[in-house]
């Protein structure tokens, strides 16, 4: 024990600490799914359908092939597996059309897995897969979202006097939109390694996923096994963008192969498989009507949304279109709304969450309509927005969301100020257009848990179900813990990705990790702080009320005597040094639950279009995001820039193109474009902070804002450059040139 001079507490929350993960990643000290090698490891390949829709009348395995170990079809799985579970949403009708593990009787998209082949090497497995004979009877595929064909999801909600609002409206603006399907394109494709230990009956699955517990739940359902008989390990993950939130259906077949063969089996998909069989994002058409009075007040909105959900429902297929539908009033104080959603079946790979997951679609459809209304009313689009922005919080929308906090007007004002559009100059043969886009993002919600231990040497071990796949959890969580316990961030160790080690959690998606996982960690730290005070008071022979925290990691009594956190931690594991009634150890298990939080923002874009060619250049992009309290501005800005890059890609070049036979014409990077650094403009970023009242940090989500606000802002800039003509993305030179020619005609 010492006498300490108490310095002011360090503030780490809000500081731009560099990512501590990067040293390990850049040094190549990572272990991705395909790096995993186990003794006697076998390799899997899949036989996939070349047809979008067909009856499967026969599957014949080869009698033999070099290195061939097994061929598994749906017949072998019928009594041992079941289709993956389907997640619904409040008020939604769901068809009983879950995705099967392997196709049985019919296929519903090109690339659907029909049979699994296992061999000694991946090359031999692929060779053997070509020997499997499948008889198909092709049928006409479903391609049209609006044809009134089969639906897999339906939802509608109406609130307020929508009909009356449209009857008395001075202006009614109508727009129609088509948002193409997108391919998530993570650097690392999907994959799984399965190993079955017959002794204890434990199935261990290494999965490239966004978190361990959702795959555990999905696999337990599909394999008809208790969850305690499966262990899921998520190694380093080379990106996901939402596309690894649902475990690949193929994973269940790989697990059965490992059980039957008594040896581990690995499957890592190639890029063609990823294009064909990994679920895609977006794929929405929408008709929007906005009613306004003579002064520009928004009275009501009506929307009819047609979502291309594909041939089956995966676990979360229904969630993005539902989120889009629920956000169709956006940042505006609209008193009445009527929204109808149809999730149409098409014979294409199912859709699912992709960065933004319904939020970009809502922002795009609504914000393009708001600019169209500004043109119809001859109003400045900034002023029209200001007149209608929500200003009082909490705010309940007519569709049922309750926005916890926000400062939409400050976001808009900051975006306009940073954009400085008046400095843009037009020149002959070039059209310049400017546009704005507001957004609201639902984030967080549900619950998350944490397990924190302070070791006898003072190191802090944090176990969380909020798993990183590129976001920087290890840095952000460490600096939160370090500030709360007054230790160095280097003294905080993070553990992720193993269902046998980390506590149960909901997972990493929907920009929820800091709001939910971080809050659970802080609750655990607060429990540990309370116990530390009790132990320190005993060691100092002082009253608990007289003991406080000081930097660095000291607990002090009122007379200046102090003990370090290390001394307290050491005492915590020595029963002879503990006060009566205190259990040995220094750890806490906590669970944090809350309603959803709502991030928001305002984006601005400027584009230039060459009239002679239709070539579009993105001149400027401004991103203003309100994520509540920002724990690490450097990492938050990185999230914004990454989201902006994907939003630009969705606007300018990305589109999964299917022909009338539902054959994917963009099944490689030779045909499906991603933007490069050459297409990235300088991005001006800034943050507005309206802390959430729903969690102890006041944080909200930041991971998806760039992908949400960017397409709306660019879309309005393009329409502005084209004199008000609305063109849907991607804004290819051919599409823009045709629009200019139509205008001239």
Phi and psi in degrees as a GROMACS rama.xvg file:
@    title "Ramachandran Plot"
@    xaxis  label "Phi"
@    yaxis  label "Psi"
@TYPE xy
-132.146  167.641  UNK-2
-98.201  124.367  UNK-3
-116.303  143.136  UNK-4
-87.9024  126.347  UNK-5
-90.271  107.656  UNK-6
-80.6909  167.643  UNK-7
-66.0542  148.607  UNK-8
-66.0674  142.551  UNK-9
-74.1269  146.227  UNK-10
-112.468  109.955  UNK-11
-99.9615  -30.7379  UNK-12
-68.6978  125.954  UNK-13
100.334  -3.6403  UNK-14
-96.6143  145.621  UNK-15
-88.5913  71.941  UNK-16
-74.1725  139.042  UNK-17
-68.6263  154.658  UNK-18
-64.9141  119.418  UNK-19
-80.0878  -14.9154  UNK-20
-67.2234  -26.9379  UNK-21
-65.5991  -33.5768  UNK-22
-59.7089  -44.5622  UNK-23
-67.0913  -41.6188  UNK-24
-67.4392  -46.9257  UNK-25
-70.1097  -24.1855  UNK-26
-83.733  0.0631841  UNK-27
73.3404  25.2838  UNK-28
-96.1062  28.4609  UNK-29
-99.0527  161.908  UNK-30
-128.199  104.941  UNK-31
-92.1777  171.964  UNK-32
-54.9183  -45.9829  UNK-33
-74.3063  -9.75238  UNK-34
-78.8112  -13.3658  UNK-35
-75.8491  123.945  UNK-36
-124.942  131.142  UNK-37
-125.295  155.597  UNK-38
-57.9705  136.939  UNK-39
61.5572  32.025  UNK-40
-69.5642  125.33  UNK-41
-99.6235  167.06  UNK-42
-128.445  144.965  UNK-43
-113.741  148.872  UNK-44
-140.377  155.505  UNK-45
-115.266  142.989  UNK-46
-86.8545  124.854  UNK-47
-120.929  150.072  UNK-48
-70.4138  134.353  UNK-49
-87.463  -3.9672  UNK-50
-110.113  148.535  UNK-51
-75.3638  -35.8475  UNK-52
-149.423  125.914  UNK-53
-163.177  153.199  UNK-54
-83.3422  139.557  UNK-55
-101.518  112.243  UNK-56
-99.2477  -19.3038  UNK-57
-163.52  144.653  UNK-58
-132.095  118.096  UNK-59
-118.902  122.67  UNK-60
-84.4504  149.284  UNK-61
-67.0542  148.303  UNK-62
-65.0873  -34.5675  UNK-63
-161.488  161.577  UNK-64
-165.918  152.006  UNK-65
-55.42  124.6  UNK-66
73.5411  3.25616  UNK-67
-68.9255  131.528  UNK-68
-111.815  -34.8575  UNK-69
-166.342  150.684  UNK-70
-128.005  123.93  UNK-71
-118.55  130.634  UNK-72
-119.311  177.677  UNK-73
-61.3416  -29.5286  UNK-74
-61.9749  -38.4137  UNK-75
-71.5752  -19.9097  UNK-76
-97.1877  -9.1328  UNK-77
-55.8791  -42.5586  UNK-78
-92.9813  -3.76045  UNK-79
-112.473  -17.1476  UNK-80
-134.784  167.39  UNK-81
-141.822  166.412  UNK-82
-63.374  157.586  UNK-83
-71.2433  150.945  UNK-84
-68.6526  157.421  UNK-85
-116.05  129.662  UNK-86
-92.6319  132.233  UNK-87
-104.808  -173.489  UNK-88
-139.065  156.679  UNK-89
-55.0019  126.975  UNK-90
80.6158  4.30754  UNK-91
-94.4235  137.873  UNK-92
-88.8636  135.421  UNK-93
-125.781  126.47  UNK-94
-74.8206  151.56  UNK-95
-84.4356  71.7239  UNK-96
-133.795  60.539  UNK-97
-72.9326  158.818  UNK-98
-76.219  125.258  UNK-99
-76.7016  163.075  UNK-100
-65.8727  -53.1932  UNK-101
-126.946  151.378  UNK-102
-63.0248  136.172  UNK-103
-132.65  112.547  UNK-104
86.7589  -31.8467  UNK-105
-156.7  159.76  UNK-106
-118.552  149.034  UNK-107
-125.828  7.30713  UNK-108
-164.487  152.81  UNK-109
-64.8546  126.509  UNK-110
101.485  -4.57185  UNK-111
-64.8628  136.777  UNK-112
-72.2505  127.855  UNK-113
-107.719  -35.4239  UNK-114
-149.965  153.611  UNK-115
-111.446  132.278  UNK-116
-118.681  131.652  UNK-117
-119.578  133.5  UNK-118
-144.003  179.74  UNK-119
-68.9232  -30.211  UNK-120
-133.925  164.271  UNK-121
-63.9239  -41.7676  UNK-122
-61.949  -43.4253  UNK-123
-66.252  -35.5999  UNK-124
-64.6999  -41.3293  UNK-125
-67.0587  -38.5259  UNK-126
-63.1985  -43.2466  UNK-127
-67.699  -33.3332  UNK-128
-61.403  -31.6634  UNK-129
-71.2235  -16.3961  UNK-130
-88.8102  -11.3871  UNK-131
-73.2045  127.516  UNK-132
-99.2153  125.077  UNK-133
-122.97  128.481  UNK-134
-97.9263  125.143  UNK-135
-117.721  147.324  UNK-136
-118.837  93.3369  UNK-137
-61.603  143.73  UNK-138
-127.956  167.709  UNK-139
-67.3211  126.343  UNK-140
-82.7268  153.909  UNK-141
-83.3943  128.183  UNK-142
-128.024  -22.9227  UNK-143
-99.8292  120.287  UNK-144
-67.9425  -29.4114  UNK-145
-101.806  9.65043  UNK-146
-79.3009  -4.13505  UNK-147
77.6965  23.1781  UNK-148
-79.1597  -161.824  UNK-149
-59.9639  144.37  UNK-150
-115.962  151.437  UNK-151
-109.185  -23.8523  UNK-152
-140.122  148.987  UNK-153
-142.424  143.939  UNK-154
-158.554  144.468  UNK-155
-153.063  152.825  UNK-156
-154.415  137.911  UNK-157
-136.315  136.539  UNK-158
-146.281  138.423  UNK-159
85.3221  175.243  UNK-160
-85.502  76.0023  UNK-161
-66.3862  -47.8702  UNK-162
-60.3023  -44.1641  UNK-163
-64.0855  -37.8556  UNK-164
-62.6965  -42.3068  UNK-165
-70.9412  -32.177  UNK-166
-67.3857  -38.8063  UNK-167
-93.3492  1.10808  UNK-168
-67.4693  139.641  UNK-169
-78.313  -26.2368  UNK-170
-139.777  135.809  UNK-171
-125.941  122.237  UNK-172
-111.308  132.898  UNK-173
-122.675  135.364  UNK-174
-136.995  155.46  UNK-175
-129.725  145.796  UNK-176
-140.311  148.943  UNK-177
-134.146  115.037  UNK-178
-108.717  117.326  UNK-179
-72.4697  162.983  UNK-180
-66.5411  147.808  UNK-181
-127.608  151.064  UNK-182
-100.613  128.468  UNK-183
-63.7078  -35.6058  UNK-184
56.8978  49.3136  UNK-185
-66.6572  151.165  UNK-186
-59.6306  -38.3343  UNK-187
-100.778  126.909  UNK-188
-76.309  -178.828  UNK-189
-75.3427  159.102  UNK-190
-177.524  167.318  UNK-191
-156.251  146.216  UNK-192
-122.679  127.43  UNK-193
-117.541  136.633  UNK-194
-139.471  125.18  UNK-195
-109.28  124.477  UNK-196
-100.683  104.981  UNK-197
-65.0058  -28.4806  UNK-198
-58.3743  -70.3309  UNK-199
-80.9266  -2.45851  UNK-200
70.8438  29.5372  UNK-201
-99.3618  130.386  UNK-202
-104.399  118.026  UNK-203
-103.765  128.565  UNK-204
-123.127  117.02  UNK-205
-90.6524  124.556  UNK-206
-132.314  136.775  UNK-207
-80.7107  100.169  UNK-208
-145.245  174.091  UNK-209
-86.8768  -14.8421  UNK-210
-171.824  165.108  UNK-211
-87.4296  -29.9598  UNK-212
-83.3685  -30.5981  UNK-213
-65.6544  -47.8729  UNK-214
-57.7912  -36.9531  UNK-215
-59.7067  -48.1848  UNK-216
-63.3033  -43.9935  UNK-217
-66.5574  -41.7234  UNK-218
-69.1339  -39.2848  UNK-219
-59.5585  -40.1381  UNK-220
-66.1142  -50.8438  UNK-221
-65.7007  -34.508  UNK-222
-92.1125  -1.34145  UNK-223
56.7331  44.2179  UNK-224
-123.146  149.262  UNK-225
-63.3099  146.547  UNK-226
-63.0489  -29.4824  UNK-227
-72.9538  -5.78226  UNK-228
-97.8558  5.73807  UNK-229
-126.345  134.431  UNK-230
-116.957  125.076  UNK-231
-110.157  126.908  UNK-232
-118.323  125.681  UNK-233
-104.842  109.021  UNK-234
-77.39  -163.506  UNK-235
-58.046  142.832  UNK-236
-121.799  125.451  UNK-237
-88.5037  56.086  UNK-238
92.0989  154.924  UNK-239
-149.124  -51.1232  UNK-240
56.9937  32.3021  UNK-241
95.6135  -19.6377  UNK-242
-79.1386  -3.412  UNK-243
-119.117  22.3506  UNK-244
-77.0572  -24.7245  UNK-245
-110.984  127.829  UNK-246
-64.9998  141.752  UNK-247
-60.96  134.632  UNK-248
-55.1771  -31.815  UNK-249
-59.1553  -24.6594  UNK-250
-60.7479  -36.1383  UNK-251
-66.2821  -37.2193  UNK-252
-67.0951  -38.6957  UNK-253
-62.095  -39.4342  UNK-254
-62.2916  -43.5442  UNK-255
-62.4634  -39.9988  UNK-256
-61.9324  -42.3297  UNK-257
-64.5704  -39.1295  UNK-258
-64.8685  -46.166  UNK-259
-69.3172  -38.196  UNK-260
-83.0381  -18.2571  UNK-261
67.2091  28.0746  UNK-262
-150.641  154.222  UNK-263
-68.0837  148.627  UNK-264
-130.675  135.255  UNK-265
-116.773  139.826  UNK-266
-134.62  122.44  UNK-267
-126.325  124.285  UNK-268
-75.241  150.253  UNK-269
-85.5016  175.396  UNK-270
-66.3545  -35.4451  UNK-271
-61.6726  -44.6023  UNK-272
-59.8486  -39.8091  UNK-273
-62.2708  -41.1095  UNK-274
-64.6889  -40.9227  UNK-275
-82.7353  -40.6906  UNK-276
-116.046  -15.4944  UNK-277
-77.9422  140.447  UNK-278
-64.6109  147.634  UNK-279
-103.434  168.339  UNK-280
-109.566  169.152  UNK-281
61.4728  -136.392  UNK-282
78.3  64.1123  UNK-283
-137.682  140.572  UNK-284
-118.542  145.974  UNK-285
-150.158  141.619  UNK-286
-112.505  127.969  UNK-287
-125.726  135.31  UNK-288
-124.104  134.368  UNK-289
-125.381  124.244  UNK-290
-100.355  132.592  UNK-291
-134.903  150.531  UNK-292
-85.0214  -177.685  UNK-293
-64.9562  -23.6045  UNK-294
-91.3232  0.75829  UNK-295
92.4883  10.3332  UNK-296
-76.2268  130.364  UNK-297
-76.7245  122.963  UNK-298
-99.0242  -40.4448  UNK-299
-161.769  157.955  UNK-300
-131.204  140.769  UNK-301
-123.776  139.685  UNK-302
-144.066  139.882  UNK-303
-120.723  117.165  UNK-304
-113.753  131.446  UNK-305
-119.286  111.121  UNK-306
-104.283  131.466  UNK-307
-84.1725  99.0726  UNK-308
-95.6671  -4.97377  UNK-309
89.4815  -164.037  UNK-310
-80.843  -25.5978  UNK-311
-138.621  172.867  UNK-312
-102.927  117.213  UNK-313
-79.9318  176.349  UNK-314
-53.6402  -42.8908  UNK-315
-114.832  17.6366  UNK-316
-58.0446  -36.4492  UNK-317
-76.2241  -13.8139  UNK-318
-76.9234  -45.5333  UNK-319
-58.7334  -46.7199  UNK-320
-65.1239  -32.0962  UNK-321
-63.5475  -44.2415  UNK-322
-61.4912  -42.3944  UNK-323
-56.9266  -48.3763  UNK-324
-61.0122  -41.7136  UNK-325
-69.6922  -20.0208  UNK-326
-102.295  19.7289  UNK-327
-78.0976  2.88501  UNK-328
-103.14  -8.61033  UNK-329
54.4908  -134.764  UNK-330
-91.4282  12.3753  UNK-331
-108.281  147.427  UNK-332
-84.7588  75.4308  UNK-333
-101.316  125.004  UNK-334
-80.995  -18.8555  UNK-335
-140.439  144.533  UNK-336
-151.738  145.386  UNK-337
-138.853  111.678  UNK-338
-128.396  133.175  UNK-339
-124.231  136.092  UNK-340
-125.318  132.048  UNK-341
-122.617  119.917  UNK-342
-91.256  96.5757  UNK-343
-81.3995  139.218  UNK-344
-78.1616  129.93  UNK-345
-130.292  157.495  UNK-346
-90.2694  69.7182  UNK-347
-137.366  165.964  UNK-348
-57.3292  142.054  UNK-349
-59.3911  156.643  UNK-350
-96.8308  167.825  UNK-351
-167.044  -171.67  UNK-352
-63.7283  128.6  UNK-353
-134.332  139.222  UNK-354
-21.662  110.715  UNK-355
108.801  -45.5914  UNK-356
47.0856  63.3519  UNK-357
101.09  -28.033  UNK-358
-71.2819  -43.9321  UNK-359
-61.6847  -36.5568  UNK-360
-64.0105  -43.4966  UNK-361
-65.0778  -47.0514  UNK-362
-61.1449  -42.6644  UNK-363
-62.9342  -53.2212  UNK-364
-62.2973  -41.5281  UNK-365
-74.6856  -44.8889  UNK-366
-69.3065  -34.4034  UNK-367
-63.3095  -37.2581  UNK-368
-68.517  -37.5242  UNK-369
-62.826  -43.0162  UNK-370
-65.1029  -37.6841  UNK-371
-62.2081  -37.5098  UNK-372
-65.7477  -39.9118  UNK-373
-60.3367  -40.4196  UNK-374
-66.6052  -40.8035  UNK-375
-65.0088  -33.9176  UNK-376
-93.0262  -1.4215  UNK-377
55.2917  42.8287  UNK-378
-110.977  153.053  UNK-379
-65.4505  126.92  UNK-380
-60.3954  -26.7411  UNK-381
-68.4904  -45.3973  UNK-382
-66.5595  -37.3519  UNK-383
-61.7563  -41.2898  UNK-384
-65.9402  -48.4639  UNK-385
-56.3243  -37.2533  UNK-386
-64.9708  -23.9575  UNK-387
-118.163  -0.562298  UNK-388
-67.0453  144.467  UNK-389
-67.0429  135.359  UNK-390
-125.609  -15.201  UNK-391
-111.894  131.962  UNK-392
-130.195  150.2  UNK-393
-66.3286  151.774  UNK-394
-127.019  126.676  UNK-395
-98.7441  124.327  UNK-396
-79.2205  159.728  UNK-397
-65.021  -16.3985  UNK-398
-91.8413  -7.49567  UNK-399
115.227  -6.64919  UNK-400
-78.6881  146.917  UNK-401
-114.705  108.592  UNK-402
-75.5116  127.262  UNK-403
-79.4222  -38.552  UNK-404
-162.649  165.903  UNK-405
170.165  162.51  UNK-406
-143.283  72.4934  UNK-407
-65.2714  -36.399  UNK-408
-66.6295  -38.774  UNK-409
-67.6079  -37.8431  UNK-410
-60.3318  -46.8767  UNK-411
-62.7527  -46.303  UNK-412
-61.3185  -40.1744  UNK-413
-68.8417  -37.8133  UNK-414
-64.236  -43.87  UNK-415
-64.1382  -41.173  UNK-416
-64.4099  -46.5906  UNK-417
-70.0915  -32.7246  UNK-418
-65.4535  -40.6394  UNK-419
48.3349  54.9238  UNK-420
-63.4703  -22.6908  UNK-421
-64.0691  -19.1667  UNK-422
-81.5463  -7.73418  UNK-423
-79.4118  135.507  UNK-424
-118.524  137.425  UNK-425
-86.6976  155  UNK-426
-139.193  165.191  UNK-427
-57.648  134.423  UNK-428
80.8743  4.4721  UNK-429
-134.157  130.247  UNK-430
-99.9957  133.818  UNK-431
-110.921  132.792  UNK-432
-130.912  147.541  UNK-433
-125.61  151.599  UNK-434
-155.226  157.014  UNK-435
-122.078  157.272  UNK-436
-151.029  119.989  UNK-437
-90.8817  156.459  UNK-438
-149.56  155.766  UNK-439
-128.425  134.235  UNK-440
-122.366  124.754  UNK-441
-79.5349  137.728  UNK-442
-145.448  165.967  UNK-443
64.079  -148.117  UNK-444
87.7537  169.233  UNK-445
66.1289  -127.61  UNK-446
-150.289  166.023  UNK-447
-154.973  155.969  UNK-448
-126.876  166.345  UNK-449
-151.279  151.706  UNK-450
-130.878  118.056  UNK-451
-121.764  133.871  UNK-452
-128.681  132.903  UNK-453
-98.716  116.652  UNK-454
-73.2027  162.649  UNK-455
-58.1221  -24.978  UNK-456
-88.134  3.73571  UNK-457
94.3928  -8.60298  UNK-458
-69.1073  146.983  UNK-459
-110.25  120.254  UNK-460
-104.958  120.532  UNK-461
-113.835  124.027  UNK-462
-113.989  124.819  UNK-463
-137.061  143.735  UNK-464
-81.3347  -7.57004  UNK-465
-81.3479  99.6525  UNK-466
-92.7477  136.466  UNK-467
-81.6569  146.538  UNK-468
-142.831  45.2629  UNK-469
123.211  -8.93019  UNK-470
-79.7554  -27.6214  UNK-471
102.885  27.2047  UNK-472
-53.1953  -39.1578  UNK-473
-61.4587  -35.7851  UNK-474
-77.4872  -49.2785  UNK-475
-64.887  -47.5623  UNK-476
-62.7235  -38.6977  UNK-477
-64.446  -40.8794  UNK-478
-72.761  -28.7833  UNK-479
-64.5998  -47.2858  UNK-480
-65.5629  -41.9298  UNK-481
-62.1808  -38.7992  UNK-482
-68.1559  -41.0273  UNK-483
-69.8542  -32.6524  UNK-484
-103.906  -0.0959451  UNK-485
59.0846  41.1196  UNK-486
-115.252  173.554  UNK-487
-77.6037  141.793  UNK-488
-55.0293  -30.3054  UNK-489
-67.5209  -16.4842  UNK-490
-85.7558  -0.389415  UNK-491
-104.577  124.089  UNK-492
-110.593  130.582  UNK-493
-105.192  137.69  UNK-494
-121.597  127.605  UNK-495
-135.57  165.777  UNK-496
82.2631  7.991  UNK-497
-129.475  114.646  UNK-498
-63.4691  -19.5832  UNK-499
-85.8055  -8.59681  UNK-500
-116.356  -44.2234  UNK-501
-91.665  152.259  UNK-502
-68.2003  159.733  UNK-503
-58.5307  143.636  UNK-504
-152.258  166.319  UNK-505
-81.1015  -38.425  UNK-506
124.337  -179.231  UNK-507
-103.197  102.073  UNK-508
-168.953  169.592  UNK-509
54.6727  34.6347  UNK-510
50.5518  43.4159  UNK-511
-109.725  -5.5372  UNK-512
-63.3283  -47.5932  UNK-513
-74.4691  -42.5313  UNK-514
-62.1082  -39.9489  UNK-515
-101.087  -58.0118  UNK-516
-63.8767  -41.6922  UNK-517
-64.5434  -38.917  UNK-518
-66.7934  -38.5589  UNK-519
-62.0117  -40.0155  UNK-520
-63.6607  -43.0326  UNK-521
-64.5177  -37.0893  UNK-522
-61.5423  -40.7947  UNK-523
-65.4997  -41.5203  UNK-524
-62.4084  -39.9219  UNK-525
-64.1547  -37.9475  UNK-526
-62.7846  -41.6536  UNK-527
-66.2642  -39.4283  UNK-528
-59.6786  -42.5193  UNK-529
-61.5609  -42.1527  UNK-530
-68.506  -36.7314  UNK-531
-60.9785  -40.2818  UNK-532
-62.6  -41.7962  UNK-533
-62.6203  -44.4299  UNK-534
-68.3137  -42.1616  UNK-535
-62.9592  -40.8686  UNK-536
-60.6433  -39.4015  UNK-537
-65.6703  -44.6915  UNK-538
-66.431  -35.1233  UNK-539
-89.4177  -4.58351  UNK-540
54.409  48.5626  UNK-541
-128.196  163.445  UNK-542
-72.9981  145.161  UNK-543
-57.9027  -36.8627  UNK-544
-65.278  -18.4912  UNK-545
-91.8574  -2.2891  UNK-546
-102.464  131.117  UNK-547
-136.876  172.169  UNK-548
-93.6926  145.45  UNK-549
-141.032  166.286  UNK-550
-99.7585  137.603  UNK-551
-97.4933  120.404  UNK-552
50.1426  49.8855  UNK-553
-121.692  146.416  UNK-554
-112.916  125.729  UNK-555
-118.918  147.766  UNK-556
-93.8184  168.634  UNK-557
-62.9462  -24.2262  UNK-558
-89.347  7.56762  UNK-559
95.127  -12.843  UNK-560
-69.1201  148.549  UNK-561
-145.926  155.303  UNK-562
-127.715  146.946  UNK-563
-82.067  161.639  UNK-564
-59.9901  -36.5279  UNK-565
-61.049  -41.5971  UNK-566
-65.5613  -41.3112  UNK-567
-63.8027  -43.5241  UNK-568
-63.2343  -42.5349  UNK-569
-61.8876  -42.2647  UNK-570
-65.6454  -31.5876  UNK-571
-62.0805  -25.7378  UNK-572
-99.9098  8.72803  UNK-573
-118.69  99.26  UNK-574
-54.3146  -29.0527  UNK-575
-70.3998  -15.7177  UNK-576
-106.128  8.84325  UNK-577
-101.14  149.089  UNK-578
-69.7549  159.811  UNK-579
-59.6654  139.589  UNK-580
86.6026  -2.38855  UNK-581
-101.664  123.565  UNK-582
-73.4271  144.202  UNK-583
-61.8455  154.272  UNK-584
102.166  163.219  UNK-585
-140.002  82.4017  UNK-586
-150.717  163.427  UNK-587
-149.942  138.449  UNK-588
-111.289  125.477  UNK-589
-134.792  160.2  UNK-590
-135.522  127.546  UNK-591
-115.621  133.574  UNK-592
-131.433  146.612  UNK-593
-161.138  165.883  UNK-594
-70.0013  172.63  UNK-595
-65.9742  149.946  UNK-596
-106.329  160.128  UNK-597
-129.252  107.419  UNK-598
-77.5282  169.61  UNK-599
-159.406  175.763  UNK-600
177.969  172.696  UNK-601
-135.08  129.85  UNK-602
-119.685  150.5  UNK-603
-136.323  143.449  UNK-604
-140.449  151.509  UNK-605
-131.749  133.568  UNK-606
-127.398  157.521  UNK-607
-126.146  136.662  UNK-608
-122.671  126.955  UNK-609
-77.5378  120.911  UNK-610
-65.497  -33.9147  UNK-611
-72.465  -28.2338  UNK-612
-121.258  -18.6507  UNK-613
80.5201  3.57166  UNK-614
-66.6849  131.852  UNK-615
-107.334  135.529  UNK-616
-120.15  128.957  UNK-617
-85.4609  111.563  UNK-618
-84.0836  -38.4714  UNK-619
-155.082  145.189  UNK-620
-143.697  131.293  UNK-621
-119.028  131.86  UNK-622
-124.957  113.684  UNK-623
-115.316  119.958  UNK-624
-124.688  139.891  UNK-625
-111.978  100.747  UNK-626
-110.788  27.2484  UNK-627
67.7579  -142.765  UNK-628
-72.0192  127.292  UNK-629
-96.8278  117.115  UNK-630
-70.6308  -44.109  UNK-631
-135.902  98.4419  UNK-632
-58.0887  -34.5251  UNK-633
-63.4829  -48.3666  UNK-634
-70.1817  -35.0684  UNK-635
-62.5945  -43.1802  UNK-636
-64.3099  -37.1779  UNK-637
-60.3709  -40.3586  UNK-638
-63.0888  -41.9301  UNK-639
-62.3619  -47.7695  UNK-640
-62.8931  -41.539  UNK-641
-62.0665  -43.2026  UNK-642
-65.3726  -39.092  UNK-643
-60.38  -43.1338  UNK-644
-59.2337  -41.9243  UNK-645
-71.8591  -33.3464  UNK-646
-66.407  -37.8517  UNK-647
-66.0734  -43.0324  UNK-648
-58.5384  -44.0069  UNK-649
-63.6815  -29.2197  UNK-650
-82.5456  -37.725  UNK-651
-103.185  -37.3559  UNK-652
-135.933  -22.8319  UNK-653
-86.8669  133.412  UNK-654
-168.679  125.427  UNK-655
-83.663  110.034  UNK-656
-101.666  123.563  UNK-657
-111.311  144.289  UNK-658
-90.1691  -173.272  UNK-659
-68.1816  -16.8165  UNK-660
-94.8637  8.29525  UNK-661
60.3939  30.8223  UNK-662
-84.5267  132.434  UNK-663
-77.3467  116.442  UNK-664
-86.8567  -5.50733  UNK-665
-123.906  64.4351  UNK-666
-101.827  17.5842  UNK-667
-157.753  169.251  UNK-668
-73.2311  -4.71376  UNK-669
-70.7611  -25.2548  UNK-670
-118.987  -27.0717  UNK-671
-101.126  116.461  UNK-672
-94.1989  142.869  UNK-673
-115.272  147.806  UNK-674
-71.8503  154.633  UNK-675
-113.821  179.335  UNK-676
-58.715  -27.6937  UNK-677
-65.0563  -27.861  UNK-678
-91.6149  -6.45236  UNK-679
-84.3734  120.068  UNK-680
-79.6316  173.758  UNK-681
-67.0172  133.024  UNK-682
-111.717  120.501  UNK-683
-89.6427  124.411  UNK-684
-120.817  152.987  UNK-685
-160.176  160.175  UNK-686
-121.16  140.166  UNK-687
-112.127  138.066  UNK-688
-116.298  108.956  UNK-689
-116.759  94.7568  UNK-690
-56.1262  140.948  UNK-691
-76.8609  137.416  UNK-692
-82.3371  2.77815  UNK-693
-97.875  -1.72431  UNK-694
-147.477  160.254  UNK-695
-66.7692  -19.5941  UNK-696
-94.3773  -18.6454  UNK-697
77.4976  20.2214  UNK-698
-89.7686  158.445  UNK-699
-133.145  -163.907  UNK-700
-93.1237  149.651  UNK-701
-132.065  -9.02226  UNK-702
-70.9612  -18.5156  UNK-703
-122.171  -5.81942  UNK-704
-55.0011  -41.2373  UNK-705
-61.9181  -37.1041  UNK-706
-76.7259  -17.8358  UNK-707
-89.1295  -49.9782  UNK-708
-78.4043  -28.1909  UNK-709
-64.2493  -50.5398  UNK-710
-60.2141  -36.1828  UNK-711
-66.0329  -43.7252  UNK-712
-65.9593  -44.4045  UNK-713
-66.1913  -40.9425  UNK-714
-58.6822  -42.3783  UNK-715
-70.4384  -32.6785  UNK-716
-66.2095  -39.9889  UNK-717
-64.8113  -45.8092  UNK-718
-61  -39.1487  UNK-719
-62.2073  -42.7936  UNK-720
-67.5297  -27.379  UNK-721
-94.8133  17.9435  UNK-722
70.376  26.0455  UNK-723
101.602  -6.22658  UNK-724
-73.5557  125.843  UNK-725
-90.357  123.16  UNK-726
-122.345  133.958  UNK-727
-86.5535  154.609  UNK-728
-70.2325  162.811  UNK-729
-78.3684  149.33  UNK-730
-88.6551  73.5539  UNK-731
-73.7788  158.46  UNK-732
-59.3153  -40.1273  UNK-733
-62.7967  -44.3962  UNK-734
-65.2111  -43.3264  UNK-735
-67.2974  -42.2814  UNK-736
-60.4635  -44.0189  UNK-737
-60.3855  -39.7394  UNK-738
-62.8416  -40.0477  UNK-739
-64.841  -40.8679  UNK-740
-66.2417  -38.9632  UNK-741
-64.2503  -38.7149  UNK-742
-63.311  -44.0297  UNK-743
-65.3139  -33.8706  UNK-744
